[in-house]
Amino acid sequence: MYTKILVTGGSGFIGAYIIKELVEKGYAVRAIRHSNNAPFFIPAHINEKVEWVPGDVLDVVSLQEAMDGVDAVIHAAAKVSFNDNDKSSLYKINIDGTANIVNMALESNVKRFVHISSVAAIGRTVTGETVNEEKKWQAGKMHTTYAISKYHAELHVWRGAAEGLDMVIVNPSTVLGYGDWNMSSCAIFKSVYKEFPWYTKGINGFVAVTDVAKAAVLLMESNQSHERFIVNGDNWSFQQLFNTIADGFGKKHPHKEASPFIGKIAWRMEKLKSMMSGKKPLLTRQSARVAQSVTYFDNSKILKALPGFSFTPLEKAIQKNCELYLANLQPL
């Protein structure tokens, strides 16, 4: 049905794994990237089969050229940050960039559009509610700047649907996998490897990046339209997640419980260390807030929509990822 697929954010974490899934299924893939460096965490023989094109979601001319002759677009380009200083770039890349992609897809008569969003665009809870695709966004202090940017990005996709775009939205929970551990959710592995001492008993959804890629491609191929799908492997406490990763690395478990009060002290200490070292903080005000939330994400809709699709057990995915990180240690 679709021959050539354009992937935005092709050198990013999720985008790279989507490319791998597409190439292995025999699709012709064109991908946008900022630099000449292909993602190191994807096999070279996969990257060699990709038509890499320079571009930027904020550069409309480059997007027009990138979409020439493609049947479908998987929009995975996004900035992920929980740092207060990144508000401007989060809004530009995630909101304005998505608006540009949607507009150009409409202008180019793209047959199919898959938007990689986040459960953050649906919302979290404090009291342990279960979130499904029907949950309505409610403004409040619980939302990070990243979540707000992804929510507004989705509004452009829904606007595109109203203008005739055949679209589907993928809402992954926190994505776990082997990648650049200085970036996005991969930094969780780096923090645990460095034996970051703090943990919380907050509960969140987690999913293997390979499952996100597989689900995105299957949804592209499906007849699902004007729908959103939560992609969540399981709901774990942050303590359970950190302990499982620590076991995979042979490292100490985090041993200091960060209550909401202690969490406020911890992120401030990390901010001070960051200012002195020039390195990114392991914990920020916004990520500390997320770590205290208790939210369960319901994955039943996608399991019904994609018969035969199943999620990789988190223990298995984490063990494999830890082995890859240990075999290919990156600078701390």
VENPELIN-V536661 format. One record per residue. N is the residue number from 1. PSI is psi as a letter, one per 20 degrees, with the letter a starting at -180 (none if undefined). OMEGA is omega in radians with two decimals (999 if undefined). D_FIRST is the distance of its C-alpha to the first C-alpha in whole Angstrom. Layout:
# VENPELIN-V536661
n = [N,N]
psi = [PSI,PSI]
omega = [OMEGA,OMEGA]
d_first = [D_FIRST,D_FIRST]
This chain:
# VENPELIN-V536661
n = [1,2,3,4,5,6,7,8,9,10,11,12,13,14,15,16,17,18,19,20,21,22,23,24,25,26,27,28,29,30,31,32,33,34,35,36,37,38,39,40,41,42,43,44,45,46,47,48,49,50,51,52,53,54,55,56,57,58,59,60,61,62,63,64,65,66,67,68,69,70,71,72,73,74,75,76,77,78,79,80,81,82,83,84,85,86,87,88,89,90,91,92,93,94,95,96,97,98,99,100,101,102,103,104,105,106,107,108,109,110,111,112,113,114,115,116,117,118,119,120,121,122,123,124,125,126,127,128,129,130,131,132,133,134,135,136,137,138,139,140,141,142,143,144,145,146,147,148,149,150,151,152,153,154,155,156,157,158,159,160,161,162,163,164,165,166,167,168,169,170,171,172,173,174,175,176,177,178,179,180,181,182,183,184,185,186,187,188,189,190,191,192,193,194,195,196,197,198,199,200,201,202,203,204,205,206,207,208,209,210,211,212,213,214,215,216,217,218,219,220,221,222,223,224,225,226,227,228,229,230,231,232,233,234,235,236,237,238,239,240,241,242,243,244,245,246,247,248,249,250,251,252,253,254,255,256,257,258,259,260,261,262,263,264,265,266,267,268,269,270,271,272,273,274,275,276,277,278,279,280,281,282,283,284,285,286,287,288,289,290,291,292,293,294,295,296,297,298,299,300,301,302,303,304,305,306,307,308,309,310,311,312,313,314,315,316,317,318,319,320,321,322,323,324,325,326,327,328,329,330,331,332]
psi = [g,p,g,p,p,p,p,q,k,h,j,r,f,g,g,g,h,g,g,g,g,g,g,h,j,j,q,p,p,p,q,p,q,h,r,i,o,q,p,i,j,p,q,h,h,g,h,h,i,p,n,p,p,q,r,p,i,i,n,h,g,h,h,g,h,h,i,o,j,q,h,q,p,o,n,i,p,q,p,o,q,k,p,h,i,j,g,g,h,g,g,g,g,h,f,h,g,h,g,g,g,g,g,h,h,g,h,j,l,p,h,q,p,p,p,o,c,q,i,h,i,g,q,r,r,h,j,k,r,p,p,a,i,i,p,p,p,p,q,r,i,h,p,r,h,g,g,g,h,h,g,h,g,h,h,h,g,h,g,h,g,h,j,j,p,n,r,q,p,p,n,q,a,p,p,p,r,p,b,o,j,i,q,b,i,h,i,g,g,g,g,h,h,j,l,p,i,q,r,r,j,q,p,r,q,q,q,p,h,h,h,g,g,g,g,g,g,h,h,g,i,r,j,p,q,l,q,q,p,p,n,p,g,r,o,q,q,h,g,g,g,g,h,g,g,g,h,h,i,k,r,q,q,p,j,o,p,n,r,g,g,h,h,h,g,g,h,h,g,h,g,g,h,g,h,h,h,j,q,p,q,i,p,r,g,g,h,h,g,g,i,i,q,o,p,p,p,p,j,h,g,h,h,h,h,n,p,i,p,q,q,p,p,h,g,g,g,g,g,g,g,h,h,g,g,h,i,l,p,r,q,none]
omega = [3.10,-3.08,-3.11,-3.08,3.02,3.07,3.01,-3.08,-3.04,3.13,3.09,-3.04,-3.11,-3.11,-3.12,3.14,3.04,3.10,3.13,3.13,-3.14,-3.13,-3.13,3.09,3.02,3.12,2.94,-3.02,2.96,-3.08,3.12,3.05,-3.10,-3.03,3.13,-3.09,3.05,-3.14,-3.05,-3.05,3.06,-3.10,-3.09,-3.10,3.05,-3.13,-3.11,-3.13,-3.09,3.01,-3.12,3.11,3.08,-3.14,-3.10,-3.12,3.11,3.14,-3.04,-3.13,3.14,3.11,3.11,3.13,-3.11,-3.09,-3.13,3.07,3.13,-3.13,-3.06,3.11,2.96,-3.03,-3.11,-3.12,3.11,3.01,3.09,3.12,3.05,3.13,-3.11,-3.09,-3.06,-3.06,-3.08,-3.12,3.07,-3.12,-3.12,-3.06,-3.02,-3.10,-3.11,3.13,3.11,3.08,3.12,-3.14,3.14,-3.13,-3.11,3.08,3.08,-3.12,-3.09,3.14,3.09,-3.05,-3.02,-3.09,3.09,-3.12,3.08,-3.11,-3.12,3.02,3.11,3.14,3.08,3.08,3.12,3.08,3.08,-2.97,3.04,3.10,3.04,-3.10,2.99,-3.03,-3.11,-3.10,3.12,3.11,3.08,3.14,3.13,-3.09,-3.09,-3.03,3.02,3.06,3.09,-3.14,3.13,-3.13,-3.14,3.07,-3.13,3.04,3.13,3.13,3.10,3.12,3.08,3.05,3.09,3.11,3.12,3.14,3.03,-3.13,3.10,-2.95,3.00,-3.11,3.11,-3.11,3.11,2.94,-3.12,-2.97,-3.11,3.10,3.12,3.14,3.09,-3.01,2.96,-3.03,2.99,-3.05,3.06,-3.14,3.08,-3.13,3.12,-3.13,-3.13,3.11,3.14,3.12,3.00,-2.90,-2.97,3.00,3.03,3.09,3.02,-3.10,-3.05,3.06,3.12,-3.10,3.11,-3.11,3.11,3.08,3.10,3.14,-3.14,-3.14,-3.13,-3.12,3.10,3.11,3.06,-3.09,-3.05,3.08,3.08,-3.11,-3.13,-3.13,2.99,-3.13,3.01,3.11,-3.02,-3.11,-3.12,3.10,-3.10,2.94,3.08,3.11,3.12,3.13,-3.09,3.14,-3.13,3.09,3.11,3.10,3.12,3.13,-3.03,-3.11,3.10,3.03,2.96,-2.99,3.13,3.11,3.13,3.00,3.09,3.14,3.14,3.12,3.12,3.10,-3.07,-3.10,3.08,3.07,3.12,3.12,3.13,3.10,3.14,3.13,-3.11,-3.06,-3.07,3.12,3.13,3.11,3.09,-3.12,3.10,3.11,-3.08,3.13,3.07,3.13,3.12,-3.10,3.12,-3.06,3.10,-3.09,3.06,-3.12,-3.07,-3.13,-3.01,-3.08,-3.11,3.11,3.05,-3.06,-3.08,3.12,-3.14,3.10,3.08,-3.12,3.06,3.08,-3.06,3.14,-3.12,-3.13,-3.11,3.13,3.13,-3.13,3.12,3.11,3.13,3.11,-3.13,3.14,-3.07,-3.03,3.13,3.12,3.13,999]
d_first = [0,4,7,10,11,15,17,20,23,22,25,26,27,23,21,22,21,18,18,19,17,14,15,16,13,12,11,12,14,17,19,22,26,29,31,31,31,28,28,31,29,26,27,27,25,22,23,24,20,19,20,22,23,26,26,27,26,29,29,27,27,26,23,22,22,20,17,17,14,12,9,10,13,15,19,21,24,27,31,32,36,39,41,43,43,40,39,39,36,34,34,33,30,29,30,30,27,25,26,25,22,21,23,21,17,19,20,17,15,13,10,10,13,15,19,21,24,27,29,32,30,31,34,37,40,43,44,42,39,36,33,30,27,30,32,33,34,38,40,42,44,42,39,38,38,34,33,35,32,29,30,30,27,25,27,25,22,23,25,21,20,23,22,19,16,14,15,16,19,20,24,25,29,31,29,31,30,31,31,34,36,38,35,33,33,34,37,38,38,41,43,43,44,47,48,48,50,49,47,46,46,43,40,36,33,32,28,27,25,23,22,21,19,17,17,16,13,13,13,10,8,10,11,14,15,18,20,21,22,25,24,27,29,32,35,38,41,41,44,42,40,42,44,41,40,44,44,41,43,47,48,50,49,49,52,53,52,51,52,51,54,54,50,52,54,52,49,52,54,50,50,54,53,50,52,54,52,49,47,44,46,44,45,45,46,42,41,44,44,40,42,44,42,41,38,36,32,30,27,27,24,21,23,22,19,18,19,20,20,24,26,28,31,33,36,34,31,35,37,34,34,37,38,35,37,40,39,38,41,40,43,45]
